[in-house]
Amino acid sequence: MRWYIPHHFVFYPVSTICVVLTVYYFSQDPDMIWAGILANLLLLIFIAYIMRQHYALVNQNRIVRLEMRFRYYVLTQKNFESYEKILSFGQIAALRFASDEELLGLLEKAINDKLSADEIKKAIKVWVPDNMRV
């Protein structure tokens, strides 16, 4: 797991302290204002967590596209962008697991035979794993 200082060591601790204080004050004086504050804090924490995950995944998807553009250019000296209009992101992500030797043939087969991402993965003979994806 990777730590992001402002998020993990500032936002979450401060949010946790606010939740604990709100629960304490609500237990001392069960006024509905404290229940509302608690609900809003919990919603804020949940949304922050979901957005952090969403941003990371969107960024990784962009990196996958850039990696495929670079690999295709290195192999062919041509741009990959025209294939991006034809292929879904799932297909592109599946193709990145293919070795350089089989990438071009598998790319053509994926387009001509309209292979799904799972079918592309099953057709890969030399698997190149991605051990860095979060």
Phi and psi in radians as a Rosetta constraint file:
Dihedral C 1 N 2 CA 2 C 2 CIRCULARHARMONIC -1.801 0.35
Dihedral N 2 CA 2 C 2 N 3 CIRCULARHARMONIC 2.451 0.35
Dihedral C 2 N 3 CA 3 C 3 CIRCULARHARMONIC -1.756 0.35
Dihedral N 3 CA 3 C 3 N 4 CIRCULARHARMONIC 2.343 0.35
Dihedral C 3 N 4 CA 4 C 4 CIRCULARHARMONIC -1.988 0.35
Dihedral N 4 CA 4 C 4 N 5 CIRCULARHARMONIC 1.881 0.35
Dihedral C 4 N 5 CA 5 C 5 CIRCULARHARMONIC -0.884 0.35
Dihedral N 5 CA 5 C 5 N 6 CIRCULARHARMONIC -0.943 0.35
Dihedral C 5 N 6 CA 6 C 6 CIRCULARHARMONIC -1.068 0.35
Dihedral N 6 CA 6 C 6 N 7 CIRCULARHARMONIC -0.584 0.35
Dihedral C 6 N 7 CA 7 C 7 CIRCULARHARMONIC -1.403 0.35
Dihedral N 7 CA 7 C 7 N 8 CIRCULARHARMONIC -0.903 0.35
Dihedral C 7 N 8 CA 8 C 8 CIRCULARHARMONIC -1.418 0.35
Dihedral N 8 CA 8 C 8 N 9 CIRCULARHARMONIC -0.544 0.35
Dihedral C 8 N 9 CA 9 C 9 CIRCULARHARMONIC -1.945 0.35
Dihedral N 9 CA 9 C 9 N 10 CIRCULARHARMONIC -0.017 0.35
Dihedral C 9 N 10 CA 10 C 10 CIRCULARHARMONIC -2.135 0.35
Dihedral N 10 CA 10 C 10 N 11 CIRCULARHARMONIC -1.087 0.35
Dihedral C 10 N 11 CA 11 C 11 CIRCULARHARMONIC -1.059 0.35
Dihedral N 11 CA 11 C 11 N 12 CIRCULARHARMONIC -0.929 0.35
Dihedral C 11 N 12 CA 12 C 12 CIRCULARHARMONIC -1.142 0.35
Dihedral N 12 CA 12 C 12 N 13 CIRCULARHARMONIC -0.754 0.35
Dihedral C 12 N 13 CA 13 C 13 CIRCULARHARMONIC -1.106 0.35
Dihedral N 13 CA 13 C 13 N 14 CIRCULARHARMONIC -0.753 0.35
Dihedral C 13 N 14 CA 14 C 14 CIRCULARHARMONIC -1.109 0.35
Dihedral N 14 CA 14 C 14 N 15 CIRCULARHARMONIC -0.736 0.35
Dihedral C 14 N 15 CA 15 C 15 CIRCULARHARMONIC -1.101 0.35
Dihedral N 15 CA 15 C 15 N 16 CIRCULARHARMONIC -0.716 0.35
Dihedral C 15 N 16 CA 16 C 16 CIRCULARHARMONIC -1.128 0.35
Dihedral N 16 CA 16 C 16 N 17 CIRCULARHARMONIC -0.743 0.35
Dihedral C 16 N 17 CA 17 C 17 CIRCULARHARMONIC -1.069 0.35
Dihedral N 17 CA 17 C 17 N 18 CIRCULARHARMONIC -0.747 0.35
Dihedral C 17 N 18 CA 18 C 18 CIRCULARHARMONIC -1.089 0.35
Dihedral N 18 CA 18 C 18 N 19 CIRCULARHARMONIC -0.723 0.35
Dihedral C 18 N 19 CA 19 C 19 CIRCULARHARMONIC -1.123 0.35
Dihedral N 19 CA 19 C 19 N 20 CIRCULARHARMONIC -0.798 0.35
Dihedral C 19 N 20 CA 20 C 20 CIRCULARHARMONIC -1.080 0.35
Dihedral N 20 CA 20 C 20 N 21 CIRCULARHARMONIC -0.786 0.35
Dihedral C 20 N 21 CA 21 C 21 CIRCULARHARMONIC -1.092 0.35
Dihedral N 21 CA 21 C 21 N 22 CIRCULARHARMONIC -0.713 0.35
Dihedral C 21 N 22 CA 22 C 22 CIRCULARHARMONIC -1.122 0.35
Dihedral N 22 CA 22 C 22 N 23 CIRCULARHARMONIC -0.758 0.35
Dihedral C 22 N 23 CA 23 C 23 CIRCULARHARMONIC -1.089 0.35
Dihedral N 23 CA 23 C 23 N 24 CIRCULARHARMONIC -0.729 0.35
Dihedral C 23 N 24 CA 24 C 24 CIRCULARHARMONIC -1.074 0.35
Dihedral N 24 CA 24 C 24 N 25 CIRCULARHARMONIC -0.893 0.35
Dihedral C 24 N 25 CA 25 C 25 CIRCULARHARMONIC -1.125 0.35
Dihedral N 25 CA 25 C 25 N 26 CIRCULARHARMONIC -0.599 0.35
Dihedral C 25 N 26 CA 26 C 26 CIRCULARHARMONIC -1.152 0.35
Dihedral N 26 CA 26 C 26 N 27 CIRCULARHARMONIC -0.655 0.35
Dihedral C 26 N 27 CA 27 C 27 CIRCULARHARMONIC -1.216 0.35
Dihedral N 27 CA 27 C 27 N 28 CIRCULARHARMONIC -0.506 0.35
Dihedral C 27 N 28 CA 28 C 28 CIRCULARHARMONIC -1.370 0.35
Dihedral N 28 CA 28 C 28 N 29 CIRCULARHARMONIC -0.639 0.35
Dihedral C 28 N 29 CA 29 C 29 CIRCULARHARMONIC -2.486 0.35
Dihedral N 29 CA 29 C 29 N 30 CIRCULARHARMONIC 1.601 0.35
Dihedral C 29 N 30 CA 30 C 30 CIRCULARHARMONIC -1.232 0.35
Dihedral N 30 CA 30 C 30 N 31 CIRCULARHARMONIC 0.994 0.35
Dihedral C 30 N 31 CA 31 C 31 CIRCULARHARMONIC -1.443 0.35
Dihedral N 31 CA 31 C 31 N 32 CIRCULARHARMONIC 2.577 0.35
Dihedral C 31 N 32 CA 32 C 32 CIRCULARHARMONIC -1.153 0.35
Dihedral N 32 CA 32 C 32 N 33 CIRCULARHARMONIC -0.330 0.35
Dihedral C 32 N 33 CA 33 C 33 CIRCULARHARMONIC -1.097 0.35
Dihedral N 33 CA 33 C 33 N 34 CIRCULARHARMONIC -0.653 0.35
Dihedral C 33 N 34 CA 34 C 34 CIRCULARHARMONIC -1.236 0.35
Dihedral N 34 CA 34 C 34 N 35 CIRCULARHARMONIC -0.609 0.35
Dihedral C 34 N 35 CA 35 C 35 CIRCULARHARMONIC -1.137 0.35
Dihedral N 35 CA 35 C 35 N 36 CIRCULARHARMONIC -0.695 0.35
Dihedral C 35 N 36 CA 36 C 36 CIRCULARHARMONIC -1.156 0.35
Dihedral N 36 CA 36 C 36 N 37 CIRCULARHARMONIC -0.730 0.35
Dihedral C 36 N 37 CA 37 C 37 CIRCULARHARMONIC -1.102 0.35
Dihedral N 37 CA 37 C 37 N 38 CIRCULARHARMONIC -0.762 0.35
Dihedral C 37 N 38 CA 38 C 38 CIRCULARHARMONIC -1.076 0.35
Dihedral N 38 CA 38 C 38 N 39 CIRCULARHARMONIC -0.796 0.35
Dihedral C 38 N 39 CA 39 C 39 CIRCULARHARMONIC -1.062 0.35
Dihedral N 39 CA 39 C 39 N 40 CIRCULARHARMONIC -0.746 0.35
Dihedral C 39 N 40 CA 40 C 40 CIRCULARHARMONIC -1.143 0.35
Dihedral N 40 CA 40 C 40 N 41 CIRCULARHARMONIC -0.700 0.35
Dihedral C 40 N 41 CA 41 C 41 CIRCULARHARMONIC -1.109 0.35
Dihedral N 41 CA 41 C 41 N 42 CIRCULARHARMONIC -0.789 0.35
Dihedral C 41 N 42 CA 42 C 42 CIRCULARHARMONIC -1.116 0.35
Dihedral N 42 CA 42 C 42 N 43 CIRCULARHARMONIC -0.685 0.35
Dihedral C 42 N 43 CA 43 C 43 CIRCULARHARMONIC -1.118 0.35
Dihedral N 43 CA 43 C 43 N 44 CIRCULARHARMONIC -0.737 0.35
Dihedral C 43 N 44 CA 44 C 44 CIRCULARHARMONIC -1.074 0.35
Dihedral N 44 CA 44 C 44 N 45 CIRCULARHARMONIC -0.773 0.35
Dihedral C 44 N 45 CA 45 C 45 CIRCULARHARMONIC -1.113 0.35
Dihedral N 45 CA 45 C 45 N 46 CIRCULARHARMONIC -0.766 0.35
Dihedral C 45 N 46 CA 46 C 46 CIRCULARHARMONIC -1.084 0.35
Dihedral N 46 CA 46 C 46 N 47 CIRCULARHARMONIC -0.805 0.35
Dihedral C 46 N 47 CA 47 C 47 CIRCULARHARMONIC -1.111 0.35
Dihedral N 47 CA 47 C 47 N 48 CIRCULARHARMONIC -0.710 0.35
Dihedral C 47 N 48 CA 48 C 48 CIRCULARHARMONIC -1.090 0.35
Dihedral N 48 CA 48 C 48 N 49 CIRCULARHARMONIC -0.717 0.35
Dihedral C 48 N 49 CA 49 C 49 CIRCULARHARMONIC -1.138 0.35
Dihedral N 49 CA 49 C 49 N 50 CIRCULARHARMONIC -0.812 0.35
Dihedral C 49 N 50 CA 50 C 50 CIRCULARHARMONIC -1.111 0.35
Dihedral N 50 CA 50 C 50 N 51 CIRCULARHARMONIC -0.731 0.35
Dihedral C 50 N 51 CA 51 C 51 CIRCULARHARMONIC -1.159 0.35
Dihedral N 51 CA 51 C 51 N 52 CIRCULARHARMONIC -0.654 0.35
Dihedral C 51 N 52 CA 52 C 52 CIRCULARHARMONIC -1.064 0.35
Dihedral N 52 CA 52 C 52 N 53 CIRCULARHARMONIC -0.775 0.35
Dihedral C 52 N 53 CA 53 C 53 CIRCULARHARMONIC -1.141 0.35
Dihedral N 53 CA 53 C 53 N 54 CIRCULARHARMONIC -0.739 0.35
Dihedral C 53 N 54 CA 54 C 54 CIRCULARHARMONIC -1.087 0.35
Dihedral N 54 CA 54 C 54 N 55 CIRCULARHARMONIC -0.801 0.35
Dihedral C 54 N 55 CA 55 C 55 CIRCULARHARMONIC -1.078 0.35
Dihedral N 55 CA 55 C 55 N 56 CIRCULARHARMONIC -0.715 0.35
Dihedral C 55 N 56 CA 56 C 56 CIRCULARHARMONIC -1.104 0.35
Dihedral N 56 CA 56 C 56 N 57 CIRCULARHARMONIC -0.748 0.35
Dihedral C 56 N 57 CA 57 C 57 CIRCULARHARMONIC -1.196 0.35
Dihedral N 57 CA 57 C 57 N 58 CIRCULARHARMONIC -0.700 0.35
Dihedral C 57 N 58 CA 58 C 58 CIRCULARHARMONIC -1.101 0.35
Dihedral N 58 CA 58 C 58 N 59 CIRCULARHARMONIC -0.736 0.35
Dihedral C 58 N 59 CA 59 C 59 CIRCULARHARMONIC -1.111 0.35
Dihedral N 59 CA 59 C 59 N 60 CIRCULARHARMONIC -0.739 0.35
Dihedral C 59 N 60 CA 60 C 60 CIRCULARHARMONIC -1.120 0.35
Dihedral N 60 CA 60 C 60 N 61 CIRCULARHARMONIC -0.648 0.35
Dihedral C 60 N 61 CA 61 C 61 CIRCULARHARMONIC -1.106 0.35
Dihedral N 61 CA 61 C 61 N 62 CIRCULARHARMONIC -0.674 0.35
Dihedral C 61 N 62 CA 62 C 62 CIRCULARHARMONIC -1.116 0.35
Dihedral N 62 CA 62 C 62 N 63 CIRCULARHARMONIC -0.700 0.35
Dihedral C 62 N 63 CA 63 C 63 CIRCULARHARMONIC -1.144 0.35
Dihedral N 63 CA 63 C 63 N 64 CIRCULARHARMONIC -0.663 0.35
Dihedral C 63 N 64 CA 64 C 64 CIRCULARHARMONIC -1.071 0.35
Dihedral N 64 CA 64 C 64 N 65 CIRCULARHARMONIC -0.789 0.35
Dihedral C 64 N 65 CA 65 C 65 CIRCULARHARMONIC -1.072 0.35
Dihedral N 65 CA 65 C 65 N 66 CIRCULARHARMONIC -0.775 0.35
Dihedral C 65 N 66 CA 66 C 66 CIRCULARHARMONIC -1.126 0.35
Dihedral N 66 CA 66 C 66 N 67 CIRCULARHARMONIC -0.686 0.35
Dihedral C 66 N 67 CA 67 C 67 CIRCULARHARMONIC -1.069 0.35
Dihedral N 67 CA 67 C 67 N 68 CIRCULARHARMONIC -0.774 0.35
Dihedral C 67 N 68 CA 68 C 68 CIRCULARHARMONIC -1.167 0.35
Dihedral N 68 CA 68 C 68 N 69 CIRCULARHARMONIC -0.662 0.35
Dihedral C 68 N 69 CA 69 C 69 CIRCULARHARMONIC -1.054 0.35
Dihedral N 69 CA 69 C 69 N 70 CIRCULARHARMONIC -0.789 0.35
Dihedral C 69 N 70 CA 70 C 70 CIRCULARHARMONIC -1.148 0.35
Dihedral N 70 CA 70 C 70 N 71 CIRCULARHARMONIC -0.834 0.35
Dihedral C 70 N 71 CA 71 C 71 CIRCULARHARMONIC -1.041 0.35
Dihedral N 71 CA 71 C 71 N 72 CIRCULARHARMONIC -0.784 0.35
Dihedral C 71 N 72 CA 72 C 72 CIRCULARHARMONIC -1.105 0.35
Dihedral N 72 CA 72 C 72 N 73 CIRCULARHARMONIC -0.727 0.35
Dihedral C 72 N 73 CA 73 C 73 CIRCULARHARMONIC -1.132 0.35
Dihedral N 73 CA 73 C 73 N 74 CIRCULARHARMONIC -0.738 0.35
Dihedral C 73 N 74 CA 74 C 74 CIRCULARHARMONIC -1.085 0.35
Dihedral N 74 CA 74 C 74 N 75 CIRCULARHARMONIC -0.690 0.35
Dihedral C 74 N 75 CA 75 C 75 CIRCULARHARMONIC -1.337 0.35
Dihedral N 75 CA 75 C 75 N 76 CIRCULARHARMONIC -0.570 0.35
Dihedral C 75 N 76 CA 76 C 76 CIRCULARHARMONIC -2.144 0.35
Dihedral N 76 CA 76 C 76 N 77 CIRCULARHARMONIC -0.244 0.35
Dihedral C 76 N 77 CA 77 C 77 CIRCULARHARMONIC 1.093 0.35
Dihedral N 77 CA 77 C 77 N 78 CIRCULARHARMONIC 0.451 0.35
Dihedral C 77 N 78 CA 78 C 78 CIRCULARHARMONIC -2.195 0.35
Dihedral N 78 CA 78 C 78 N 79 CIRCULARHARMONIC 2.834 0.35
Dihedral C 78 N 79 CA 79 C 79 CIRCULARHARMONIC -1.408 0.35
Dihedral N 79 CA 79 C 79 N 80 CIRCULARHARMONIC 2.550 0.35
Dihedral C 79 N 80 CA 80 C 80 CIRCULARHARMONIC -1.630 0.35
Dihedral N 80 CA 80 C 80 N 81 CIRCULARHARMONIC -0.212 0.35
Dihedral C 80 N 81 CA 81 C 81 CIRCULARHARMONIC -1.003 0.35
Dihedral N 81 CA 81 C 81 N 82 CIRCULARHARMONIC -0.572 0.35
Dihedral C 81 N 82 CA 82 C 82 CIRCULARHARMONIC -1.143 0.35
Dihedral N 82 CA 82 C 82 N 83 CIRCULARHARMONIC -0.568 0.35
Dihedral C 82 N 83 CA 83 C 83 CIRCULARHARMONIC -1.271 0.35
Dihedral N 83 CA 83 C 83 N 84 CIRCULARHARMONIC -0.499 0.35
Dihedral C 83 N 84 CA 84 C 84 CIRCULARHARMONIC -1.110 0.35
Dihedral N 84 CA 84 C 84 N 85 CIRCULARHARMONIC -0.473 0.35
Dihedral C 84 N 85 CA 85 C 85 CIRCULARHARMONIC -1.314 0.35
Dihedral N 85 CA 85 C 85 N 86 CIRCULARHARMONIC -0.428 0.35
Dihedral C 85 N 86 CA 86 C 86 CIRCULARHARMONIC -1.603 0.35
Dihedral N 86 CA 86 C 86 N 87 CIRCULARHARMONIC -0.693 0.35
Dihedral C 86 N 87 CA 87 C 87 CIRCULARHARMONIC -1.604 0.35
Dihedral N 87 CA 87 C 87 N 88 CIRCULARHARMONIC 2.608 0.35
Dihedral C 87 N 88 CA 88 C 88 CIRCULARHARMONIC -1.399 0.35
Dihedral N 88 CA 88 C 88 N 89 CIRCULARHARMONIC 2.885 0.35
Dihedral C 88 N 89 CA 89 C 89 CIRCULARHARMONIC -1.094 0.35
Dihedral N 89 CA 89 C 89 N 90 CIRCULARHARMONIC -0.661 0.35
Dihedral C 89 N 90 CA 90 C 90 CIRCULARHARMONIC -1.024 0.35
Dihedral N 90 CA 90 C 90 N 91 CIRCULARHARMONIC -0.713 0.35
Dihedral C 90 N 91 CA 91 C 91 CIRCULARHARMONIC -1.154 0.35
Dihedral N 91 CA 91 C 91 N 92 CIRCULARHARMONIC -0.731 0.35
Dihedral C 91 N 92 CA 92 C 92 CIRCULARHARMONIC -1.107 0.35
Dihedral N 92 CA 92 C 92 N 93 CIRCULARHARMONIC -0.770 0.35
Dihedral C 92 N 93 CA 93 C 93 CIRCULARHARMONIC -1.102 0.35
Dihedral N 93 CA 93 C 93 N 94 CIRCULARHARMONIC -0.642 0.35
Dihedral C 93 N 94 CA 94 C 94 CIRCULARHARMONIC -1.216 0.35
Dihedral N 94 CA 94 C 94 N 95 CIRCULARHARMONIC -0.679 0.35
Dihedral C 94 N 95 CA 95 C 95 CIRCULARHARMONIC -1.110 0.35
Dihedral N 95 CA 95 C 95 N 96 CIRCULARHARMONIC -0.478 0.35
Dihedral C 95 N 96 CA 96 C 96 CIRCULARHARMONIC -1.184 0.35
Dihedral N 96 CA 96 C 96 N 97 CIRCULARHARMONIC -0.281 0.35
Dihedral C 96 N 97 CA 97 C 97 CIRCULARHARMONIC -1.428 0.35
Dihedral N 97 CA 97 C 97 N 98 CIRCULARHARMONIC -0.159 0.35
Dihedral C 97 N 98 CA 98 C 98 CIRCULARHARMONIC -1.382 0.35
Dihedral N 98 CA 98 C 98 N 99 CIRCULARHARMONIC 2.579 0.35
Dihedral C 98 N 99 CA 99 C 99 CIRCULARHARMONIC -1.224 0.35
Dihedral N 99 CA 99 C 99 N 100 CIRCULARHARMONIC 2.846 0.35
Dihedral C 99 N 100 CA 100 C 100 CIRCULARHARMONIC -1.029 0.35
Dihedral N 100 CA 100 C 100 N 101 CIRCULARHARMONIC -0.603 0.35
Dihedral C 100 N 101 CA 101 C 101 CIRCULARHARMONIC -1.150 0.35
Dihedral N 101 CA 101 C 101 N 102 CIRCULARHARMONIC -0.588 0.35
Dihedral C 101 N 102 CA 102 C 102 CIRCULARHARMONIC -1.868 0.35
Dihedral N 102 CA 102 C 102 N 103 CIRCULARHARMONIC -0.031 0.35
Dihedral C 102 N 103 CA 103 C 103 CIRCULARHARMONIC -1.067 0.35
Dihedral N 103 CA 103 C 103 N 104 CIRCULARHARMONIC -0.866 0.35
Dihedral C 103 N 104 CA 104 C 104 CIRCULARHARMONIC -1.133 0.35
Dihedral N 104 CA 104 C 104 N 105 CIRCULARHARMONIC -0.752 0.35
Dihedral C 104 N 105 CA 105 C 105 CIRCULARHARMONIC -1.136 0.35
Dihedral N 105 CA 105 C 105 N 106 CIRCULARHARMONIC -0.695 0.35
Dihedral C 105 N 106 CA 106 C 106 CIRCULARHARMONIC -1.224 0.35
Dihedral N 106 CA 106 C 106 N 107 CIRCULARHARMONIC -0.574 0.35
Dihedral C 106 N 107 CA 107 C 107 CIRCULARHARMONIC -1.099 0.35
Dihedral N 107 CA 107 C 107 N 108 CIRCULARHARMONIC -0.833 0.35
Dihedral C 107 N 108 CA 108 C 108 CIRCULARHARMONIC -1.095 0.35
Dihedral N 108 CA 108 C 108 N 109 CIRCULARHARMONIC -0.721 0.35
Dihedral C 108 N 109 CA 109 C 109 CIRCULARHARMONIC -1.138 0.35
Dihedral N 109 CA 109 C 109 N 110 CIRCULARHARMONIC -0.685 0.35
Dihedral C 109 N 110 CA 110 C 110 CIRCULARHARMONIC -1.096 0.35
Dihedral N 110 CA 110 C 110 N 111 CIRCULARHARMONIC -0.665 0.35
Dihedral C 110 N 111 CA 111 C 111 CIRCULARHARMONIC -1.316 0.35
Dihedral N 111 CA 111 C 111 N 112 CIRCULARHARMONIC -0.855 0.35
Dihedral C 111 N 112 CA 112 C 112 CIRCULARHARMONIC -1.176 0.35
Dihedral N 112 CA 112 C 112 N 113 CIRCULARHARMONIC -0.726 0.35
Dihedral C 112 N 113 CA 113 C 113 CIRCULARHARMONIC -1.666 0.35
Dihedral N 113 CA 113 C 113 N 114 CIRCULARHARMONIC 0.034 0.35
Dihedral C 113 N 114 CA 114 C 114 CIRCULARHARMONIC 0.890 0.35
Dihedral N 114 CA 114 C 114 N 115 CIRCULARHARMONIC 0.913 0.35
Dihedral C 114 N 115 CA 115 C 115 CIRCULARHARMONIC -1.249 0.35
Dihedral N 115 CA 115 C 115 N 116 CIRCULARHARMONIC 2.484 0.35
Dihedral C 115 N 116 CA 116 C 116 CIRCULARHARMONIC -1.371 0.35
Dihedral N 116 CA 116 C 116 N 117 CIRCULARHARMONIC 2.991 0.35
Dihedral C 116 N 117 CA 117 C 117 CIRCULARHARMONIC -1.060 0.35
Dihedral N 117 CA 117 C 117 N 118 CIRCULARHARMONIC -0.729 0.35
Dihedral C 117 N 118 CA 118 C 118 CIRCULARHARMONIC -1.134 0.35
Dihedral N 118 CA 118 C 118 N 119 CIRCULARHARMONIC -0.696 0.35
Dihedral C 118 N 119 CA 119 C 119 CIRCULARHARMONIC -1.153 0.35
Dihedral N 119 CA 119 C 119 N 120 CIRCULARHARMONIC -0.635 0.35
Dihedral C 119 N 120 CA 120 C 120 CIRCULARHARMONIC -1.115 0.35
Dihedral N 120 CA 120 C 120 N 121 CIRCULARHARMONIC -0.805 0.35
Dihedral C 120 N 121 CA 121 C 121 CIRCULARHARMONIC -1.071 0.35
Dihedral N 121 CA 121 C 121 N 122 CIRCULARHARMONIC -0.672 0.35
Dihedral C 121 N 122 CA 122 C 122 CIRCULARHARMONIC -1.217 0.35
Dihedral N 122 CA 122 C 122 N 123 CIRCULARHARMONIC -0.454 0.35
Dihedral C 122 N 123 CA 123 C 123 CIRCULARHARMONIC -1.441 0.35
Dihedral N 123 CA 123 C 123 N 124 CIRCULARHARMONIC -0.209 0.35
Dihedral C 123 N 124 CA 124 C 124 CIRCULARHARMONIC -1.267 0.35
Dihedral N 124 CA 124 C 124 N 125 CIRCULARHARMONIC 2.248 0.35
Dihedral C 124 N 125 CA 125 C 125 CIRCULARHARMONIC -1.659 0.35
Dihedral N 125 CA 125 C 125 N 126 CIRCULARHARMONIC -0.741 0.35
Dihedral C 125 N 126 CA 126 C 126 CIRCULARHARMONIC -1.926 0.35
Dihedral N 126 CA 126 C 126 N 127 CIRCULARHARMONIC 1.807 0.35
Dihedral C 126 N 127 CA 127 C 127 CIRCULARHARMONIC -1.450 0.35
Dihedral N 127 CA 127 C 127 N 128 CIRCULARHARMONIC 2.247 0.35
Dihedral C 127 N 128 CA 128 C 128 CIRCULARHARMONIC -1.902 0.35
Dihedral N 128 CA 128 C 128 N 129 CIRCULARHARMONIC 1.794 0.35
Dihedral C 128 N 129 CA 129 C 129 CIRCULARHARMONIC -1.258 0.35
Dihedral N 129 CA 129 C 129 N 130 CIRCULARHARMONIC 2.739 0.35
Dihedral C 129 N 130 CA 130 C 130 CIRCULARHARMONIC -1.973 0.35
Dihedral N 130 CA 130 C 130 N 131 CIRCULARHARMONIC 1.755 0.35
Dihedral C 130 N 131 CA 131 C 131 CIRCULARHARMONIC -1.634 0.35
Dihedral N 131 CA 131 C 131 N 132 CIRCULARHARMONIC 0.070 0.35
Dihedral C 131 N 132 CA 132 C 132 CIRCULARHARMONIC -1.862 0.35
Dihedral N 132 CA 132 C 132 N 133 CIRCULARHARMONIC -0.117 0.35
Dihedral C 132 N 133 CA 133 C 133 CIRCULARHARMONIC -1.253 0.35
Dihedral N 133 CA 133 C 133 N 134 CIRCULARHARMONIC 2.393 0.35
